[in-house]
């Protein structure tokens, strides 16, 4: 059994798509055992007229990280997410594996996510979960959480 911290984001019908993604995550990946509040954030890395809504969830799964990535790709297709060749763009859903409670070798998935500590839209909802499973990693994020929260409130 594995536990994953997943980051969810959307800026196209965001609240609906995030909540709808829960159904597919539970159906294809595993049970959601904890979820953060929904947080609004500005687009990063590209210009957009639409704000994002982000959430972190913890999922309990029988799947290894590569199998989770395959299921995330399937969920992307369900939401008709198109990936831009030029980089970031508006999206119906974005699901990333941020952390796992197990260490893996010889996998395609990059765990921990290589840039998660640079992304306040991941850190803030993840720290809200206050999870013992990921306490060590989350407590080592070098940000002033109160300063970051001011941006979101």
mmCIF file of the C-alpha atoms, coordinates in Angstrom:
data_MODEL
# 
_entry.id   MODEL 
# 
loop_
_atom_site.group_PDB 
_atom_site.id 
_atom_site.type_symbol 
_atom_site.label_atom_id 
_atom_site.label_alt_id 
_atom_site.label_comp_id 
_atom_site.label_asym_id 
_atom_site.label_entity_id 
_atom_site.label_seq_id 
_atom_site.pdbx_PDB_ins_code 
_atom_site.Cartn_x 
_atom_site.Cartn_y 
_atom_site.Cartn_z 
_atom_site.occupancy 
_atom_site.B_iso_or_equiv 
_atom_site.pdbx_formal_charge 
_atom_site.auth_seq_id 
_atom_site.auth_comp_id 
_atom_site.auth_asym_id 
_atom_site.auth_atom_id 
_atom_site.pdbx_PDB_model_num 
ATOM 1   C CA . UNK A 1 1   ? 0.000   0.000  0.000   1.00 0.00 ? 1   UNK A CA 1 
ATOM 2   C CA . UNK A 1 2   ? 1.282   3.438  -0.950  1.00 0.00 ? 2   UNK A CA 1 
ATOM 3   C CA . UNK A 1 3   ? 0.299   6.949  0.049   1.00 0.00 ? 3   UNK A CA 1 
ATOM 4   C CA . UNK A 1 4   ? 0.672   9.842  -2.364  1.00 0.00 ? 4   UNK A CA 1 
ATOM 5   C CA . UNK A 1 5   ? 0.372   13.564 -1.901  1.00 0.00 ? 5   UNK A CA 1 
ATOM 6   C CA . UNK A 1 6   ? -1.207  14.844 -5.108  1.00 0.00 ? 6   UNK A CA 1 
ATOM 7   C CA . UNK A 1 7   ? -1.550  18.433 -6.233  1.00 0.00 ? 7   UNK A CA 1 
ATOM 8   C CA . UNK A 1 8   ? -4.654  19.355 -8.222  1.00 0.00 ? 8   UNK A CA 1 
ATOM 9   C CA . UNK A 1 9   ? -5.144  22.538 -10.202 1.00 0.00 ? 9   UNK A CA 1 
ATOM 10  C CA . UNK A 1 10  ? -7.484  24.011 -12.776 1.00 0.00 ? 10  UNK A CA 1 
ATOM 11  C CA . UNK A 1 11  ? -8.358  27.388 -14.224 1.00 0.00 ? 11  UNK A CA 1 
ATOM 12  C CA . UNK A 1 12  ? -11.105 26.243 -16.605 1.00 0.00 ? 12  UNK A CA 1 
ATOM 13  C CA . UNK A 1 13  ? -14.336 25.759 -14.635 1.00 0.00 ? 13  UNK A CA 1 
ATOM 14  C CA . UNK A 1 14  ? -11.956 25.073 -11.739 1.00 0.00 ? 14  UNK A CA 1 
ATOM 15  C CA . UNK A 1 15  ? -14.107 24.248 -8.721  1.00 0.00 ? 15  UNK A CA 1 
ATOM 16  C CA . UNK A 1 16  ? -16.228 21.846 -10.741 1.00 0.00 ? 16  UNK A CA 1 
ATOM 17  C CA . UNK A 1 17  ? -13.261 20.170 -12.431 1.00 0.00 ? 17  UNK A CA 1 
ATOM 18  C CA . UNK A 1 18  ? -11.311 19.721 -9.195  1.00 0.00 ? 18  UNK A CA 1 
ATOM 19  C CA . UNK A 1 19  ? -14.282 18.116 -7.471  1.00 0.00 ? 19  UNK A CA 1 
ATOM 20  C CA . UNK A 1 20  ? -15.053 15.997 -10.550 1.00 0.00 ? 20  UNK A CA 1 
ATOM 21  C CA . UNK A 1 21  ? -11.421 14.811 -10.604 1.00 0.00 ? 21  UNK A CA 1 
ATOM 22  C CA . UNK A 1 22  ? -11.948 13.296 -7.130  1.00 0.00 ? 22  UNK A CA 1 
ATOM 23  C CA . UNK A 1 23  ? -14.346 10.763 -8.645  1.00 0.00 ? 23  UNK A CA 1 
ATOM 24  C CA . UNK A 1 24  ? -11.799 9.653  -11.241 1.00 0.00 ? 24  UNK A CA 1 
ATOM 25  C CA . UNK A 1 25  ? -8.911  9.609  -8.768  1.00 0.00 ? 25  UNK A CA 1 
ATOM 26  C CA . UNK A 1 26  ? -10.876 7.336  -6.435  1.00 0.00 ? 26  UNK A CA 1 
ATOM 27  C CA . UNK A 1 27  ? -11.987 5.139  -9.328  1.00 0.00 ? 27  UNK A CA 1 
ATOM 28  C CA . UNK A 1 28  ? -8.580  4.799  -11.018 1.00 0.00 ? 28  UNK A CA 1 
ATOM 29  C CA . UNK A 1 29  ? -5.894  5.496  -8.398  1.00 0.00 ? 29  UNK A CA 1 
ATOM 30  C CA . UNK A 1 30  ? -7.190  4.972  -4.869  1.00 0.00 ? 30  UNK A CA 1 
ATOM 31  C CA . UNK A 1 31  ? -9.137  6.360  -1.951  1.00 0.00 ? 31  UNK A CA 1 
ATOM 32  C CA . UNK A 1 32  ? -8.792  9.988  -0.943  1.00 0.00 ? 32  UNK A CA 1 
ATOM 33  C CA . UNK A 1 33  ? -8.034  10.005 2.780   1.00 0.00 ? 33  UNK A CA 1 
ATOM 34  C CA . UNK A 1 34  ? -7.448  13.734 3.243   1.00 0.00 ? 34  UNK A CA 1 
ATOM 35  C CA . UNK A 1 35  ? -8.043  16.906 1.251   1.00 0.00 ? 35  UNK A CA 1 
ATOM 36  C CA . UNK A 1 36  ? -7.141  20.553 1.714   1.00 0.00 ? 36  UNK A CA 1 
ATOM 37  C CA . UNK A 1 37  ? -9.347  23.547 1.165   1.00 0.00 ? 37  UNK A CA 1 
ATOM 38  C CA . UNK A 1 38  ? -9.499  25.064 -2.309  1.00 0.00 ? 38  UNK A CA 1 
ATOM 39  C CA . UNK A 1 39  ? -7.041  27.937 -2.869  1.00 0.00 ? 39  UNK A CA 1 
ATOM 40  C CA . UNK A 1 40  ? -6.994  30.537 -5.607  1.00 0.00 ? 40  UNK A CA 1 
ATOM 41  C CA . UNK A 1 41  ? -3.720  31.513 -7.244  1.00 0.00 ? 41  UNK A CA 1 
ATOM 42  C CA . UNK A 1 42  ? -2.507  33.471 -10.254 1.00 0.00 ? 42  UNK A CA 1 
ATOM 43  C CA . UNK A 1 43  ? -1.144  31.647 -13.273 1.00 0.00 ? 43  UNK A CA 1 
ATOM 44  C CA . UNK A 1 44  ? 2.617   31.078 -13.037 1.00 0.00 ? 44  UNK A CA 1 
ATOM 45  C CA . UNK A 1 45  ? 4.871   30.742 -16.056 1.00 0.00 ? 45  UNK A CA 1 
ATOM 46  C CA . UNK A 1 46  ? 2.329   32.144 -18.527 1.00 0.00 ? 46  UNK A CA 1 
ATOM 47  C CA . UNK A 1 47  ? -0.251  34.893 -18.929 1.00 0.00 ? 47  UNK A CA 1 
ATOM 48  C CA . UNK A 1 48  ? -3.904  34.039 -18.330 1.00 0.00 ? 48  UNK A CA 1 
ATOM 49  C CA . UNK A 1 49  ? -7.106  35.928 -17.753 1.00 0.00 ? 49  UNK A CA 1 
ATOM 50  C CA . UNK A 1 50  ? -8.236  33.194 -15.363 1.00 0.00 ? 50  UNK A CA 1 
ATOM 51  C CA . UNK A 1 51  ? -7.059  32.380 -11.846 1.00 0.00 ? 51  UNK A CA 1 
ATOM 52  C CA . UNK A 1 52  ? -6.311  28.836 -10.796 1.00 0.00 ? 52  UNK A CA 1 
ATOM 53  C CA . UNK A 1 53  ? -7.931  26.872 -8.035  1.00 0.00 ? 53  UNK A CA 1 
ATOM 54  C CA . UNK A 1 54  ? -5.543  24.459 -6.321  1.00 0.00 ? 54  UNK A CA 1 
ATOM 55  C CA . UNK A 1 55  ? -5.939  21.671 -3.811  1.00 0.00 ? 55  UNK A CA 1 
ATOM 56  C CA . UNK A 1 56  ? -3.758  19.002 -2.238  1.00 0.00 ? 56  UNK A CA 1 
ATOM 57  C CA . UNK A 1 57  ? -5.037  15.535 -1.447  1.00 0.00 ? 57  UNK A CA 1 
ATOM 58  C CA . UNK A 1 58  ? -3.610  12.384 0.085   1.00 0.00 ? 58  UNK A CA 1 
ATOM 59  C CA . UNK A 1 59  ? -4.480  9.159  -1.693  1.00 0.00 ? 59  UNK A CA 1 
ATOM 60  C CA . UNK A 1 60  ? -4.055  5.587  -0.454  1.00 0.00 ? 60  UNK A CA 1 
ATOM 61  C CA . UNK A 1 61  ? -3.303  3.324  -3.431  1.00 0.00 ? 61  UNK A CA 1 
ATOM 62  C CA . UNK A 1 62  ? -2.165  -0.134 -4.461  1.00 0.00 ? 62  UNK A CA 1 
ATOM 63  C CA . UNK A 1 63  ? -0.506  1.378  -7.562  1.00 0.00 ? 63  UNK A CA 1 
ATOM 64  C CA . UNK A 1 64  ? 3.190   2.156  -7.908  1.00 0.00 ? 64  UNK A CA 1 
ATOM 65  C CA . UNK A 1 65  ? 4.139   5.670  -9.105  1.00 0.00 ? 65  UNK A CA 1 
ATOM 66  C CA . UNK A 1 66  ? 4.422   4.739  -12.767 1.00 0.00 ? 66  UNK A CA 1 
ATOM 67  C CA . UNK A 1 67  ? 0.974   3.141  -12.663 1.00 0.00 ? 67  UNK A CA 1 
ATOM 68  C CA . UNK A 1 68  ? -0.358  6.304  -10.997 1.00 0.00 ? 68  UNK A CA 1 
ATOM 69  C CA . UNK A 1 69  ? 1.131   8.394  -13.841 1.00 0.00 ? 69  UNK A CA 1 
ATOM 70  C CA . UNK A 1 70  ? -0.661  6.210  -16.390 1.00 0.00 ? 70  UNK A CA 1 
ATOM 71  C CA . UNK A 1 71  ? -3.951  6.767  -14.572 1.00 0.00 ? 71  UNK A CA 1 
ATOM 72  C CA . UNK A 1 72  ? -3.302  10.518 -14.329 1.00 0.00 ? 72  UNK A CA 1 
ATOM 73  C CA . UNK A 1 73  ? -2.806  10.535 -18.112 1.00 0.00 ? 73  UNK A CA 1 
ATOM 74  C CA . UNK A 1 74  ? -6.133  8.743  -18.481 1.00 0.00 ? 74  UNK A CA 1 
ATOM 75  C CA . UNK A 1 75  ? -7.832  11.360 -16.278 1.00 0.00 ? 75  UNK A CA 1 
ATOM 76  C CA . UNK A 1 76  ? -6.216  14.113 -18.397 1.00 0.00 ? 76  UNK A CA 1 
ATOM 77  C CA . UNK A 1 77  ? -7.829  12.552 -21.465 1.00 0.00 ? 77  UNK A CA 1 
ATOM 78  C CA . UNK A 1 78  ? -11.212 12.349 -19.742 1.00 0.00 ? 78  UNK A CA 1 
ATOM 79  C CA . UNK A 1 79  ? -10.998 16.087 -19.038 1.00 0.00 ? 79  UNK A CA 1 
ATOM 80  C CA . UNK A 1 80  ? -9.807  16.709 -22.608 1.00 0.00 ? 80  UNK A CA 1 
ATOM 81  C CA . UNK A 1 81  ? -6.701  18.383 -21.279 1.00 0.00 ? 81  UNK A CA 1 
ATOM 82  C CA . UNK A 1 82  ? -4.463  19.534 -24.064 1.00 0.00 ? 82  UNK A CA 1 
ATOM 83  C CA . UNK A 1 83  ? -0.788  20.001 -23.365 1.00 0.00 ? 83  UNK A CA 1 
ATOM 84  C CA . UNK A 1 84  ? 0.867   22.950 -25.039 1.00 0.00 ? 84  UNK A CA 1 
ATOM 85  C CA . UNK A 1 85  ? 4.122   22.353 -26.864 1.00 0.00 ? 85  UNK A CA 1 
ATOM 86  C CA . UNK A 1 86  ? 5.245   25.827 -25.797 1.00 0.00 ? 86  UNK A CA 1 
ATOM 87  C CA . UNK A 1 87  ? 4.884   25.085 -22.080 1.00 0.00 ? 87  UNK A CA 1 
ATOM 88  C CA . UNK A 1 88  ? 2.216   26.201 -19.644 1.00 0.00 ? 88  UNK A CA 1 
ATOM 89  C CA . UNK A 1 89  ? -1.340  27.072 -20.637 1.00 0.00 ? 89  UNK A CA 1 
ATOM 90  C CA . UNK A 1 90  ? -4.879  27.207 -19.272 1.00 0.00 ? 90  UNK A CA 1 
ATOM 91  C CA . UNK A 1 91  ? -6.029  23.771 -18.209 1.00 0.00 ? 91  UNK A CA 1 
ATOM 92  C CA . UNK A 1 92  ? -9.127  21.855 -17.285 1.00 0.00 ? 92  UNK A CA 1 
ATOM 93  C CA . UNK A 1 93  ? -7.182  19.755 -14.780 1.00 0.00 ? 93  UNK A CA 1 
ATOM 94  C CA . UNK A 1 94  ? -3.595  19.334 -13.684 1.00 0.00 ? 94  UNK A CA 1 
ATOM 95  C CA . UNK A 1 95  ? -2.676  16.467 -11.380 1.00 0.00 ? 95  UNK A CA 1 
ATOM 96  C CA . UNK A 1 96  ? 0.875   15.989 -10.110 1.00 0.00 ? 96  UNK A CA 1 
ATOM 97  C CA . UNK A 1 97  ? 2.404   13.457 -7.765  1.00 0.00 ? 97  UNK A CA 1 
ATOM 98  C CA . UNK A 1 98  ? 4.202   15.614 -5.214  1.00 0.00 ? 98  UNK A CA 1 
ATOM 99  C CA . UNK A 1 99  ? 5.376   13.144 -2.561  1.00 0.00 ? 99  UNK A CA 1 
ATOM 100 C CA . UNK A 1 100 ? 5.113   9.483  -1.609  1.00 0.00 ? 100 UNK A CA 1 
ATOM 101 C CA . UNK A 1 101 ? 5.542   7.735  1.714   1.00 0.00 ? 101 UNK A CA 1 
ATOM 102 C CA . UNK A 1 102 ? 7.852   5.168  0.083   1.00 0.00 ? 102 UNK A CA 1 
ATOM 103 C CA . UNK A 1 103 ? 11.127  5.483  -1.789  1.00 0.00 ? 103 UNK A CA 1 
ATOM 104 C CA . UNK A 1 104 ? 11.309  4.094  -5.299  1.00 0.00 ? 104 UNK A CA 1 
ATOM 105 C CA . UNK A 1 105 ? 14.092  3.337  -7.754  1.00 0.00 ? 105 UNK A CA 1 
ATOM 106 C CA . UNK A 1 106 ? 13.942  2.750  -11.493 1.00 0.00 ? 106 UNK A CA 1 
ATOM 107 C CA . UNK A 1 107 ? 10.708  4.637  -11.980 1.00 0.00 ? 107 UNK A CA 1 
ATOM 108 C CA . UNK A 1 108 ? 9.626   7.143  -14.599 1.00 0.00 ? 108 UNK A CA 1 
ATOM 109 C CA . UNK A 1 109 ? 7.805   9.339  -12.097 1.00 0.00 ? 109 UNK A CA 1 
ATOM 110 C CA . UNK A 1 110 ? 9.926   11.978 -10.392 1.00 0.00 ? 110 UNK A CA 1 
ATOM 111 C CA . UNK A 1 111 ? 9.187   11.777 -6.650  1.00 0.00 ? 111 UNK A CA 1 
ATOM 112 C CA . UNK A 1 112 ? 9.398   14.101 -4.917  1.00 0.00 ? 112 UNK A CA 1 
ATOM 113 C CA . UNK A 1 113 ? 8.190   16.399 -7.683  1.00 0.00 ? 113 UNK A CA 1 
ATOM 114 C CA . UNK A 1 114 ? 11.338  18.326 -8.722  1.00 0.00 ? 114 UNK A CA 1 
ATOM 115 C CA . UNK A 1 115 ? 9.884   21.830 -8.261  1.00 0.00 ? 115 UNK A CA 1 
ATOM 116 C CA . UNK A 1 116 ? 7.230   21.399 -5.596  1.00 0.00 ? 116 UNK A CA 1 
ATOM 117 C CA . UNK A 1 117 ? 9.104   23.499 -3.014  1.00 0.00 ? 117 UNK A CA 1 
ATOM 118 C CA . UNK A 1 118 ? 9.162   26.430 -5.459  1.00 0.00 ? 118 UNK A CA 1 
ATOM 119 C CA . UNK A 1 119 ? 5.385   26.461 -5.836  1.00 0.00 ? 119 UNK A CA 1 
ATOM 120 C CA . UNK A 1 120 ? 3.337   28.157 -3.157  1.00 0.00 ? 120 UNK A CA 1 
ATOM 121 C CA . UNK A 1 121 ? 0.165   26.839 -4.802  1.00 0.00 ? 121 UNK A CA 1 
ATOM 122 C CA . UNK A 1 122 ? 1.417   23.362 -3.819  1.00 0.00 ? 122 UNK A CA 1 
ATOM 123 C CA . UNK A 1 123 ? 3.005   24.181 -0.460  1.00 0.00 ? 123 UNK A CA 1 
ATOM 124 C CA . UNK A 1 124 ? 0.095   26.085 1.102   1.00 0.00 ? 124 UNK A CA 1 
ATOM 125 C CA . UNK A 1 125 ? -2.629  23.459 0.521   1.00 0.00 ? 125 UNK A CA 1 
ATOM 126 C CA . UNK A 1 126 ? -0.215  20.623 1.356   1.00 0.00 ? 126 UNK A CA 1 
ATOM 127 C CA . UNK A 1 127 ? 0.763   22.129 4.688   1.00 0.00 ? 127 UNK A CA 1 
ATOM 128 C CA . UNK A 1 128 ? -2.902  22.563 5.575   1.00 0.00 ? 128 UNK A CA 1 
ATOM 129 C CA . UNK A 1 129 ? -3.242  18.778 5.521   1.00 0.00 ? 129 UNK A CA 1 
ATOM 130 C CA . UNK A 1 130 ? -0.841  18.566 8.480   1.00 0.00 ? 130 UNK A CA 1 
ATOM 131 C CA . UNK A 1 131 ? -0.149  14.960 7.556   1.00 0.00 ? 131 UNK A CA 1 
ATOM 132 C CA . UNK A 1 132 ? 2.112   12.765 9.677   1.00 0.00 ? 132 UNK A CA 1 
ATOM 133 C CA . UNK A 1 133 ? 2.864   10.782 6.498   1.00 0.00 ? 133 UNK A CA 1 
ATOM 134 C CA . UNK A 1 134 ? 4.624   13.763 4.923   1.00 0.00 ? 134 UNK A CA 1 
ATOM 135 C CA . UNK A 1 135 ? 5.486   15.889 7.975   1.00 0.00 ? 135 UNK A CA 1 
ATOM 136 C CA . UNK A 1 136 ? 9.252   15.627 7.481   1.00 0.00 ? 136 UNK A CA 1 
ATOM 137 C CA . UNK A 1 137 ? 9.161   16.864 3.877   1.00 0.00 ? 137 UNK A CA 1 
ATOM 138 C CA . UNK A 1 138 ? 6.532   19.544 4.489   1.00 0.00 ? 138 UNK A CA 1 
ATOM 139 C CA . UNK A 1 139 ? 8.292   20.906 7.574   1.00 0.00 ? 139 UNK A CA 1 
ATOM 140 C CA . UNK A 1 140 ? 11.475  21.377 5.554   1.00 0.00 ? 140 UNK A CA 1 
ATOM 141 C CA . UNK A 1 141 ? 9.958   23.832 3.117   1.00 0.00 ? 141 UNK A CA 1 
ATOM 142 C CA . UNK A 1 142 ? 11.878  27.034 3.597   1.00 0.00 ? 142 UNK A CA 1 
ATOM 143 C CA . UNK A 1 143 ? 9.094   29.586 3.382   1.00 0.00 ? 143 UNK A CA 1 
ATOM 144 C CA . UNK A 1 144 ? 7.294   31.797 5.815   1.00 0.00 ? 144 UNK A CA 1 
ATOM 145 C CA . UNK A 1 145 ? 3.851   30.214 5.550   1.00 0.00 ? 145 UNK A CA 1 
ATOM 146 C CA . UNK A 1 146 ? 2.141   33.232 7.138   1.00 0.00 ? 146 UNK A CA 1 
ATOM 147 C CA . UNK A 1 147 ? 3.548   35.540 4.447   1.00 0.00 ? 147 UNK A CA 1 
ATOM 148 C CA . UNK A 1 148 ? 2.421   33.195 1.713   1.00 0.00 ? 148 UNK A CA 1 
ATOM 149 C CA . UNK A 1 149 ? -1.055  32.821 3.189   1.00 0.00 ? 149 UNK A CA 1 
ATOM 150 C CA . UNK A 1 150 ? -1.554  36.585 3.064   1.00 0.00 ? 150 UNK A CA 1 
ATOM 151 C CA . UNK A 1 151 ? -1.414  36.317 -0.728  1.00 0.00 ? 151 UNK A CA 1 
ATOM 152 C CA . UNK A 1 152 ? -4.230  33.762 -0.695  1.00 0.00 ? 152 UNK A CA 1 
ATOM 153 C CA . UNK A 1 153 ? -6.567  35.409 1.812   1.00 0.00 ? 153 UNK A CA 1 
# 
